[in-house]
Amino acid sequence: MVWVVGTVSPFIAGLLIDTMGEPLAGALAISLILVGNGVCAIGVGARKISIFLLGRAIYSIGGGAVLLVGEVIMFKWFKGRQLPLAFGCASTIGGIMSFSGPAAVTAILSRHANITIPFWLATGLSAFGLLCFGMYALIHYSHYGREIDAIGVKDASGTGSNVAATGLEANEAELEKIKKHDSAANLSLSSSGLSNSTAPSNPVVRAWHRCRRLFAGLAGLPEAYWHVLLCISIQGTLFIPLHEVIPEMMETEWGYSRAESSKLFVYLHIIPIILHITLGVFINRVGHRLSLFLAGSVLVFLAALFVTFVRQVPIILSLVVMNFSGSMIPAAIFSLMNLVIDNAEVAGAALGLIRSAEFASVTLMEMLDGLLQDADHNRYDTV
């Protein structure tokens, strides 16, 4: 059941983002996180496991969608080599937050016995995040409102002088592309009997027609997109389970205690925080996305090789190599999204489908890892 929900939900979230728009979808996702954290705090305070699980379920729905909303926003706002720089900044901030969050909870619980405090703190931070996202929504609507006004001024004057006066001439080619895409979409709808002039008044029927347009847009994506989707699925299949197996191997094969392995992983978490922004600047200045992706793939293969066969190599070296690879591959792949997703109208569905495919392949690989480990008498050589 968890596998089905985790596989389907990113794609559904992507469809909702394309249907509702990023501001509404993001506000809804953050609101679910806010409500989920509040319900969890109430459940912990009342010592009711059912209420706590309900809060976690609500939180999970919003938490999975909000990451996708962020990716779609970056995809639409940043073009070319701006995208890896934006992705690097966002990933660095996210890494700092995920690093400082558990440390803050540990510090709070060491001074206060009330375990509801971290949940109420998370609820307050969620409310602050919703406020910040509201500011983004205002910027979003203001930005596109100015573009629409600029198009209207240009059409009314018959010349491009007024547009040039506002400094929007750089967007002329992009706006023309949007007009052509809308014309093509309307032509497609007309041929299928779903043109705007005959659009049904029933909101359910309109939503169904909108979904049909999104699926048609997905089917029309270039072949490179499907290659990237397959590549991400394979990389996740190999990389993520390895990250989960190694902590167990450190205790069973190398004699680390659980406290020592946890402390080591905390220190190693600093590497991606630094690398994300560094790689973003590198791709922005130099490029070489494909070379970076290939280098990351080779590094994760070497890490697996060291762990499995070359036991003389210290485990710390394999972990460092894996952290380098885990930063290089996502940076290279996400910076390619502007090239392989040529229709911004289906950006949410396209990115959500990638996340769904990755989750499905990772989950299947984790199940296979468990079967192989059981067949190997709880050892990890076959895995």
C-alpha positions as a Markdown table, in Angstrom:
| # | Residue | x | y | z |
|---|---|---|---|---|
| 1 | Met | 0.0 | 0.0 | 0.0 |
| 2 | Val | 2.8 | 2.4 | 0.9 |
| 3 | Trp | 4.5 | 1.5 | -2.4 |
| 4 | Val | 1.3 | 2.3 | -4.4 |
| 5 | Val | 0.7 | 5.6 | -2.7 |
| 6 | Gly | 4.4 | 6.7 | -3.0 |
| 7 | Thr | 4.5 | 5.8 | -6.6 |
| 8 | Val | 1.2 | 7.4 | -7.7 |
| 9 | Ser | 1.1 | 10.5 | -5.5 |
| 10 | Pro | 4.0 | 12.5 | -7.1 |
| 11 | Phe | 2.4 | 12.2 | -10.6 |
| 12 | Ile | -1.0 | 13.2 | -9.2 |
| 13 | Ala | 0.6 | 16.1 | -7.5 |
| 14 | Gly | 2.2 | 17.1 | -10.7 |
| 15 | Leu | -1.2 | 17.0 | -12.5 |
| 16 | Leu | -2.7 | 19.2 | -9.8 |
| 17 | Ile | 0.2 | 21.7 | -10.0 |
| 18 | Asp | -0.4 | 22.1 | -13.8 |
| 19 | Thr | -4.1 | 22.4 | -13.3 |
| 20 | Met | -4.2 | 24.7 | -10.3 |
| 21 | Gly | -1.0 | 26.7 | -10.9 |
| 22 | Glu | 2.1 | 26.8 | -8.6 |
| 23 | Pro | 0.8 | 29.5 | -6.2 |
| 24 | Leu | -2.4 | 27.7 | -5.3 |
| 25 | Ala | -0.9 | 24.2 | -5.3 |
| 26 | Gly | 2.0 | 25.4 | -3.2 |
| 27 | Ala | -0.3 | 27.2 | -0.7 |
| 28 | Leu | -2.4 | 24.0 | -0.4 |
| 29 | Ala | 0.7 | 21.8 | 0.1 |
| 30 | Ile | 2.1 | 24.1 | 2.8 |
| 31 | Ser | -1.3 | 24.3 | 4.5 |
| 32 | Leu | -1.4 | 20.5 | 4.7 |
| 33 | Ile | 2.0 | 20.5 | 6.3 |
| 34 | Leu | 0.9 | 23.1 | 8.8 |
| 35 | Val | -2.3 | 21.2 | 9.7 |
| 36 | Gly | -0.4 | 17.9 | 9.8 |
| 37 | Asn | 2.2 | 19.3 | 12.2 |
| 38 | Gly | -0.5 | 20.8 | 14.4 |
| 39 | Val | -2.5 | 17.5 | 14.5 |
| 40 | Cys | 0.7 | 15.6 | 15.4 |
| 41 | Ala | 1.4 | 18.1 | 18.3 |
| 42 | Ile | -2.2 | 17.6 | 19.5 |
| 43 | Gly | -1.8 | 13.8 | 19.2 |
| 44 | Val | 1.5 | 13.7 | 21.1 |
| 45 | Gly | 0.1 | 16.0 | 23.8 |
| 46 | Ala | -3.0 | 13.9 | 24.2 |
| 47 | Arg | -1.0 | 10.6 | 23.9 |
| 48 | Lys | -3.4 | 9.4 | 21.2 |
| 49 | Ile | -1.5 | 7.4 | 18.5 |
| 50 | Ser | -4.5 | 7.5 | 16.2 |
| 51 | Ile | -4.5 | 11.4 | 16.1 |
| 52 | Phe | -0.7 | 11.4 | 15.7 |
| 53 | Leu | -0.9 | 9.0 | 12.7 |
| 54 | Leu | -3.6 | 11.1 | 11.2 |
| 55 | Gly | -1.3 | 14.1 | 11.4 |
| 56 | Arg | 1.5 | 12.2 | 9.9 |
| 57 | Ala | -0.7 | 11.2 | 7.0 |
| 58 | Ile | -1.8 | 14.8 | 6.4 |
| 59 | Tyr | 1.8 | 16.0 | 6.6 |
| 60 | Ser | 3.1 | 13.4 | 4.2 |
| 61 | Ile | 0.6 | 14.4 | 1.5 |
| 62 | Gly | 1.7 | 18.1 | 1.7 |
| 63 | Gly | 5.4 | 17.3 | 2.2 |
| 64 | Gly | 5.6 | 15.2 | -1.0 |
| 65 | Ala | 3.8 | 17.8 | -3.1 |
| 66 | Val | 5.7 | 20.9 | -1.8 |
| 67 | Leu | 9.1 | 19.6 | -3.1 |
| 68 | Leu | 7.6 | 19.2 | -6.5 |
| 69 | Val | 6.1 | 22.7 | -6.4 |
| 70 | Gly | 9.5 | 24.0 | -5.7 |
| 71 | Glu | 11.0 | 22.2 | -8.7 |
| 72 | Val | 8.3 | 23.4 | -11.0 |
| 73 | Ile | 8.8 | 27.0 | -9.8 |
| 74 | Met | 12.5 | 26.8 | -10.5 |
| 75 | Phe | 11.9 | 25.2 | -13.9 |
| 76 | Lys | 9.6 | 28.0 | -15.0 |
| 77 | Trp | 11.5 | 30.9 | -13.5 |
| 78 | Phe | 15.1 | 30.0 | -14.4 |
| 79 | Lys | 16.3 | 29.2 | -17.9 |
| 80 | Gly | 19.5 | 27.8 | -19.3 |
| 81 | Arg | 22.5 | 27.9 | -17.0 |
| 82 | Gln | 20.5 | 29.9 | -14.4 |
| 83 | Leu | 18.7 | 26.7 | -13.5 |
| 84 | Pro | 21.6 | 24.7 | -12.0 |
| 85 | Leu | 22.6 | 27.8 | -9.9 |
| 86 | Ala | 19.0 | 28.1 | -8.5 |
| 87 | Phe | 18.9 | 24.4 | -7.9 |
| 88 | Gly | 22.3 | 24.5 | -6.1 |
| 89 | Cys | 21.1 | 27.4 | -3.8 |
| 90 | Ala | 17.8 | 25.6 | -3.0 |
| 91 | Ser | 19.6 | 22.3 | -2.3 |
| 92 | Thr | 22.2 | 24.0 | -0.1 |
| 93 | Ile | 19.4 | 25.7 | 2.0 |
| 94 | Gly | 17.5 | 22.5 | 2.2 |
| 95 | Gly | 20.6 | 20.6 | 3.3 |
| 96 | Ile | 21.3 | 23.2 | 6.0 |
| 97 | Met | 17.7 | 22.9 | 7.3 |
| 98 | Ser | 17.8 | 19.1 | 7.3 |
| 99 | Phe | 21.1 | 19.2 | 9.1 |
| 100 | Ser | 20.1 | 21.8 | 11.7 |
| 101 | Gly | 16.6 | 20.4 | 12.3 |
| 102 | Pro | 17.5 | 17.2 | 14.1 |
| 103 | Ala | 20.2 | 19.1 | 16.0 |
| 104 | Ala | 17.7 | 21.7 | 17.2 |
| 105 | Val | 15.2 | 18.9 | 18.3 |
| 106 | Thr | 18.0 | 17.2 | 20.2 |
| 107 | Ala | 19.0 | 20.4 | 22.0 |
| 108 | Ile | 15.3 | 21.2 | 22.9 |
| 109 | Leu | 14.6 | 17.7 | 24.3 |
| 110 | Ser | 17.9 | 17.7 | 26.3 |
| 111 | Arg | 16.6 | 20.8 | 28.2 |
| 112 | His | 12.8 | 20.2 | 28.2 |
| 113 | Ala | 11.0 | 17.0 | 29.0 |
| 114 | Asn | 7.9 | 18.1 | 27.0 |
| 115 | Ile | 8.1 | 16.3 | 23.7 |
| 116 | Thr | 5.3 | 18.4 | 22.2 |
| 117 | Ile | 7.6 | 21.5 | 21.9 |
| 118 | Pro | 9.4 | 20.3 | 18.7 |
| 119 | Phe | 6.0 | 19.7 | 17.0 |
| 120 | Trp | 4.6 | 23.1 | 18.0 |
| 121 | Leu | 7.8 | 24.7 | 16.8 |
| 122 | Ala | 7.4 | 22.9 | 13.5 |
| 123 | Thr | 3.9 | 24.1 | 13.3 |
| 124 | Gly | 5.0 | 27.7 | 13.8 |
| 125 | Leu | 7.7 | 27.3 | 11.2 |
| 126 | Ser | 5.1 | 25.9 | 8.8 |
| 127 | Ala | 3.0 | 29.0 | 9.3 |
| 128 | Phe | 6.0 | 31.2 | 8.6 |
| 129 | Gly | 6.7 | 29.2 | 5.5 |
| 130 | Leu | 3.1 | 29.8 | 4.3 |
| 131 | Leu | 3.5 | 33.5 | 4.9 |
| 132 | Cys | 6.7 | 33.5 | 2.8 |
| 133 | Phe | 5.1 | 31.6 | 0.1 |
| 134 | Gly | 2.2 | 34.1 | 0.1 |
| 135 | Met | 4.8 | 36.8 | -0.7 |
| 136 | Tyr | 6.0 | 34.6 | -3.6 |
| 137 | Ala | 2.5 | 34.3 | -4.9 |
| 138 | Leu | 2.1 | 38.1 | -5.0 |
| 139 | Ile | 5.4 | 38.3 | -6.9 |
| 140 | His | 4.2 | 35.6 | -9.3 |
| 141 | Tyr | 0.9 | 37.2 | -10.1 |
| 142 | Ser | 2.5 | 40.6 | -10.4 |
| 143 | His | 5.2 | 39.3 | -12.8 |
| 144 | Tyr | 2.7 | 37.6 | -15.1 |
| 145 | Gly | 0.3 | 40.5 | -14.8 |
| 146 | Arg | 3.0 | 42.9 | -16.2 |
| 147 | Glu | 3.7 | 40.5 | -19.1 |
| 148 | Ile | 0.0 | 40.3 | -20.0 |
| 149 | Asp | -0.2 | 44.1 | -19.8 |
| 150 | Ala | 2.9 | 44.4 | -22.0 |
| 151 | Ile | 1.4 | 42.1 | -24.7 |
| 152 | Gly | -1.8 | 44.2 | -24.6 |
| 153 | Val | 0.1 | 47.5 | -25.0 |
| 154 | Lys | 2.1 | 46.0 | -27.9 |
| 155 | Asp | -1.0 | 44.8 | -29.7 |
| 156 | Ala | -2.8 | 48.1 | -29.2 |
| 157 | Ser | 0.0 | 50.3 | -30.5 |
| 158 | Gly | 0.9 | 48.1 | -33.4 |
| 159 | Thr | 4.6 | 48.7 | -32.7 |
| 160 | Gly | 7.1 | 47.4 | -30.3 |
| 161 | Ser | 8.1 | 50.8 | -28.9 |
| 162 | Asn | 6.1 | 50.7 | -25.7 |
| 163 | Val | 7.3 | 47.2 | -24.9 |
| 164 | Ala | 10.9 | 48.2 | -25.6 |
| 165 | Ala | 10.4 | 51.2 | -23.3 |
| 166 | Thr | 9.5 | 48.8 | -20.4 |
| 167 | Gly | 12.5 | 46.7 | -21.0 |
| 168 | Leu | 10.5 | 43.6 | -22.0 |
| 169 | Glu | 11.8 | 43.1 | -25.6 |
| 170 | Ala | 14.0 | 40.2 | -24.3 |
| 171 | Asn | 10.8 | 38.2 | -23.6 |
| 172 | Glu | 9.3 | 38.8 | -27.1 |
| 173 | Ala | 10.5 | 35.5 | -28.5 |
| 174 | Glu | 9.4 | 33.6 | -25.5 |
| 175 | Leu | 5.9 | 35.2 | -25.5 |
| 176 | Glu | 5.6 | 34.5 | -29.2 |
| 177 | Lys | 6.4 | 30.8 | -28.4 |
| 178 | Ile | 3.6 | 30.8 | -25.8 |
| 179 | Lys | 1.2 | 32.2 | -28.3 |
| 180 | Lys | 2.1 | 29.6 | -30.8 |
| 181 | His | 1.7 | 26.8 | -28.2 |
| 182 | Asp | -1.7 | 28.1 | -27.2 |
| 183 | Ser | -2.8 | 28.3 | -30.8 |
| 184 | Ala | -1.7 | 24.7 | -31.4 |
| 185 | Ala | -3.5 | 23.6 | -28.2 |
| 186 | Asn | -6.7 | 25.3 | -29.3 |
| 187 | Leu | -6.4 | 23.8 | -32.7 |
| 188 | Ser | -6.0 | 20.4 | -31.2 |
| 189 | Leu | -9.0 | 21.0 | -29.0 |
| 190 | Ser | -11.1 | 22.1 | -31.9 |
| 191 | Ser | -10.2 | 19.0 | -33.9 |
| 192 | Ser | -11.5 | 16.9 | -31.0 |
| 193 | Gly | -14.6 | 18.9 | -30.4 |
| 194 | Leu | -13.3 | 20.5 | -27.2 |
| 195 | Ser | -12.6 | 24.1 | -28.4 |
| 196 | Asn | -12.9 | 27.0 | -26.0 |
| 197 | Ser | -16.1 | 28.1 | -27.8 |
| 198 | Thr | -17.8 | 24.8 | -27.0 |
| 199 | Ala | -16.1 | 24.2 | -23.6 |
| 200 | Pro | -18.5 | 22.5 | -21.2 |
| 201 | Ser | -19.8 | 24.4 | -18.2 |
| 202 | Asn | -19.5 | 21.4 | -15.9 |
| 203 | Pro | -16.3 | 21.8 | -13.8 |
| 204 | Val | -15.8 | 18.1 | -13.6 |
| 205 | Val | -15.9 | 17.7 | -17.4 |
| 206 | Arg | -13.6 | 20.7 | -17.8 |
| 207 | Ala | -11.1 | 19.1 | -15.4 |
| 208 | Trp | -11.3 | 15.9 | -17.4 |
| 209 | His | -10.6 | 17.8 | -20.6 |
| 210 | Arg | -7.7 | 19.5 | -18.9 |
| 211 | Cys | -6.3 | 16.2 | -17.9 |
| 212 | Arg | -6.6 | 14.9 | -21.4 |
| 213 | Arg | -4.6 | 17.9 | -22.6 |
| 214 | Leu | -1.9 | 17.2 | -20.0 |
| 215 | Phe | -1.6 | 13.6 | -21.0 |
| 216 | Ala | -1.4 | 14.7 | -24.7 |
| 217 | Gly | 1.3 | 17.1 | -23.7 |
| 218 | Leu | 3.3 | 14.4 | -21.9 |
| 219 | Ala | 3.0 | 12.1 | -24.9 |
| 220 | Gly | 4.4 | 14.9 | -27.1 |
| 221 | Leu | 7.5 | 15.4 | -25.0 |
| 222 | Pro | 10.8 | 14.7 | -26.9 |
| 223 | Glu | 12.5 | 11.3 | -26.8 |
| 224 | Ala | 15.3 | 12.7 | -24.6 |
| 225 | Tyr | 12.8 | 13.2 | -21.7 |
| 226 | Trp | 12.0 | 9.5 | -21.6 |
| 227 | His | 15.7 | 8.6 | -21.7 |
| 228 | Val | 16.3 | 10.9 | -18.7 |
| 229 | Leu | 13.4 | 9.3 | -16.9 |
| 230 | Leu | 14.8 | 5.8 | -17.5 |
| 231 | Cys | 18.3 | 7.0 | -16.5 |
| 232 | Ile | 17.0 | 8.5 | -13.2 |
| 233 | Ser | 15.1 | 5.4 | -12.4 |
| 234 | Ile | 18.2 | 3.2 | -12.8 |
| 235 | Gln | 20.4 | 5.6 | -10.9 |
| 236 | Gly | 18.0 | 5.7 | -8.0 |
| 237 | Thr | 17.7 | 1.9 | -8.1 |
| 238 | Leu | 21.5 | 1.6 | -7.6 |
| 239 | Phe | 22.2 | 4.6 | -5.4 |
| 240 | Ile | 19.5 | 4.9 | -2.8 |
| 241 | Pro | 19.5 | 1.2 | -1.5 |
| 242 | Leu | 23.3 | 1.4 | -1.3 |
| 243 | His | 22.9 | 4.4 | 1.1 |
| 244 | Glu | 20.5 | 2.3 | 3.2 |
| 245 | Val | 22.7 | -0.9 | 3.3 |
| 246 | Ile | 26.0 | 0.7 | 4.2 |
| 247 | Pro | 24.9 | 1.9 | 7.7 |
| 248 | Glu | 24.0 | -1.7 | 8.6 |
| 249 | Met | 27.3 | -2.9 | 7.1 |
| 250 | Met | 29.2 | -0.5 | 9.2 |
| 251 | Glu | 27.9 | -2.2 | 12.3 |
| 252 | Thr | 28.0 | -5.8 | 11.1 |
| 253 | Glu | 31.1 | -5.8 | 8.9 |
| 254 | Trp | 33.3 | -3.0 | 10.2 |
| 255 | Gly | 32.4 | -3.1 | 13.9 |
| 256 | Tyr | 31.1 | 0.5 | 14.2 |
| 257 | Ser | 28.6 | 1.1 | 17.0 |
| 258 | Arg | 25.3 | 2.7 | 16.2 |
| 259 | Ala | 26.4 | 6.0 | 17.9 |
| 260 | Glu | 29.7 | 6.1 | 16.0 |
| 261 | Ser | 28.1 | 5.4 | 12.6 |
| 262 | Ser | 25.4 | 8.1 | 13.3 |
| 263 | Lys | 28.0 | 10.6 | 14.2 |
| 264 | Leu | 30.0 | 9.9 | 11.1 |
| 265 | Phe | 27.0 | 10.3 | 8.9 |
| 266 | Val | 26.3 | 13.7 | 10.5 |
| 267 | Tyr | 29.7 | 14.9 | 9.6 |
| 268 | Leu | 29.5 | 13.6 | 6.1 |
| 269 | His | 26.2 | 15.5 | 5.6 |
| 270 | Ile | 28.3 | 18.6 | 5.4 |
| 271 | Ile | 29.8 | 17.5 | 2.0 |
| 272 | Pro | 26.5 | 17.8 | 0.0 |
| 273 | Ile | 25.7 | 21.2 | 1.7 |
| 274 | Ile | 29.0 | 22.6 | 0.3 |
| 275 | Leu | 28.9 | 20.7 | -3.0 |
| 276 | His | 25.4 | 21.7 | -4.1 |
| 277 | Ile | 26.1 | 25.4 | -4.4 |
| 278 | Thr | 29.6 | 24.7 | -5.7 |
| 279 | Leu | 28.3 | 22.5 | -8.5 |
| 280 | Gly | 25.6 | 25.0 | -9.3 |
| 281 | Val | 28.2 | 27.7 | -9.9 |
| 282 | Phe | 30.4 | 25.3 | -11.9 |
| 283 | Ile | 27.6 | 24.3 | -14.3 |
| 284 | Asn | 26.5 | 28.0 | -14.5 |
| 285 | Arg | 30.0 | 29.0 | -15.5 |
| 286 | Val | 31.4 | 26.0 | -17.4 |
| 287 | Gly | 28.5 | 23.7 | -18.3 |
| 288 | His | 29.5 | 20.1 | -19.0 |
| 289 | Arg | 26.4 | 18.6 | -17.5 |
| 290 | Leu | 26.8 | 15.3 | -19.2 |
| 291 | Ser | 30.4 | 15.0 | -18.1 |
| 292 | Leu | 29.4 | 15.7 | -14.5 |
| 293 | Phe | 26.7 | 13.1 | -14.7 |
| 294 | Leu | 29.1 | 10.5 | -16.1 |
| 295 | Ala | 31.7 | 11.3 | -13.4 |
| 296 | Gly | 29.1 | 10.9 | -10.7 |
| 297 | Ser | 28.0 | 7.6 | -12.1 |
| 298 | Val | 31.6 | 6.3 | -12.2 |
| 299 | Leu | 32.1 | 7.5 | -8.5 |
| 300 | Val | 29.0 | 5.6 | -7.2 |
| 301 | Phe | 30.2 | 2.5 | -9.1 |
| 302 | Leu | 33.7 | 2.8 | -7.5 |
| 303 | Ala | 32.1 | 3.3 | -4.0 |
| 304 | Ala | 30.1 | 0.1 | -4.5 |
| 305 | Leu | 33.2 | -1.7 | -5.7 |
| 306 | Phe | 35.2 | -0.6 | -2.7 |
| 307 | Val | 32.5 | -1.7 | -0.3 |
| 308 | Thr | 31.9 | -5.1 | -1.8 |
| 309 | Phe | 35.3 | -6.3 | -3.0 |
| 310 | Val | 38.2 | -4.0 | -1.9 |
| 311 | Arg | 37.8 | -4.2 | 1.9 |
| 312 | Gln | 41.3 | -2.8 | 2.4 |
| 313 | Val | 40.0 | 0.6 | 1.3 |
| 314 | Pro | 38.7 | 2.5 | 4.4 |
| 315 | Ile | 34.9 | 2.8 | 4.5 |
| 316 | Ile | 35.2 | 6.5 | 5.1 |
| 317 | Leu | 36.6 | 6.9 | 1.5 |
| 318 | Ser | 33.6 | 5.0 | 0.0 |
| 319 | Leu | 31.2 | 7.2 | 2.0 |
| 320 | Val | 33.0 | 10.4 | 0.8 |
| 321 | Val | 32.9 | 9.2 | -2.8 |
| 322 | Met | 29.2 | 8.4 | -2.5 |
| 323 | Asn | 28.4 | 11.8 | -1.1 |
| 324 | Phe | 30.2 | 13.4 | -4.0 |
| 325 | Ser | 28.3 | 11.3 | -6.5 |
| 326 | Gly | 25.0 | 12.0 | -4.7 |
| 327 | Ser | 25.5 | 15.7 | -5.3 |
| 328 | Met | 26.9 | 15.5 | -8.8 |
| 329 | Ile | 24.2 | 13.4 | -10.4 |
| 330 | Pro | 21.1 | 15.4 | -9.2 |
| 331 | Ala | 22.7 | 18.7 | -10.1 |
| 332 | Ala | 23.6 | 17.4 | -13.6 |
| 333 | Ile | 20.2 | 15.9 | -14.3 |
| 334 | Phe | 18.0 | 18.8 | -13.0 |
| 335 | Ser | 20.0 | 21.3 | -15.0 |
| 336 | Leu | 19.0 | 19.3 | -18.1 |
| 337 | Met | 15.2 | 19.6 | -17.5 |
| 338 | Asn | 14.9 | 22.9 | -19.5 |
| 339 | Leu | 16.3 | 21.0 | -22.5 |
| 340 | Val | 14.2 | 17.8 | -22.3 |
| 341 | Ile | 10.9 | 19.3 | -21.1 |
| 342 | Asp | 10.0 | 21.7 | -24.0 |
| 343 | Asn | 6.4 | 22.3 | -22.9 |
| 344 | Ala | 6.1 | 24.3 | -19.6 |
| 345 | Glu | 2.4 | 23.6 | -19.5 |
| 346 | Val | 3.1 | 20.0 | -18.4 |
| 347 | Ala | 6.2 | 20.7 | -16.3 |
| 348 | Gly | 4.5 | 19.5 | -13.1 |
| 349 | Ala | 3.2 | 16.3 | -14.6 |
| 350 | Ala | 6.6 | 15.6 | -16.3 |
| 351 | Leu | 8.6 | 16.2 | -13.1 |
| 352 | Gly | 6.1 | 14.2 | -11.1 |
| 353 | Leu | 6.2 | 11.3 | -13.5 |
| 354 | Ile | 10.0 | 11.2 | -13.0 |
| 355 | Arg | 9.6 | 11.1 | -9.2 |
| 356 | Ser | 7.0 | 8.4 | -9.4 |
| 357 | Ala | 9.2 | 6.2 | -11.7 |
| 358 | Glu | 12.2 | 6.8 | -9.4 |
| 359 | Phe | 10.2 | 5.8 | -6.3 |
| 360 | Ala | 8.8 | 2.7 | -7.9 |
| 361 | Ser | 12.2 | 1.4 | -9.0 |
| 362 | Val | 13.8 | 2.2 | -5.7 |
| 363 | Thr | 11.1 | 0.4 | -3.8 |
| 364 | Leu | 11.3 | -2.7 | -6.0 |
| 365 | Met | 15.1 | -2.7 | -5.5 |
| 366 | Glu | 14.8 | -2.4 | -1.8 |
| 367 | Met | 12.5 | -5.5 | -1.8 |
| 368 | Leu | 15.0 | -7.3 | -4.0 |
| 369 | Asp | 17.8 | -6.3 | -1.6 |
| 370 | Gly | 15.9 | -7.8 | 1.3 |
| 371 | Leu | 15.3 | -11.1 | -0.5 |
| 372 | Leu | 19.0 | -11.3 | -1.6 |
| 373 | Gln | 20.1 | -10.6 | 2.0 |
| 374 | Asp | 17.9 | -13.3 | 3.4 |
| 375 | Ala | 19.2 | -15.8 | 0.8 |
| 376 | Asp | 22.8 | -14.8 | 1.7 |
| 377 | His | 22.3 | -15.5 | 5.4 |
| 378 | Asn | 22.0 | -11.8 | 6.4 |
| 379 | Arg | 25.3 | -10.9 | 4.6 |
| 380 | Tyr | 25.6 | -8.2 | 1.9 |
| 381 | Asp | 27.9 | -9.6 | -0.7 |
| 382 | Thr | 25.2 | -10.5 | -3.2 |
| 383 | Val | 23.4 | -7.2 | -2.5 |
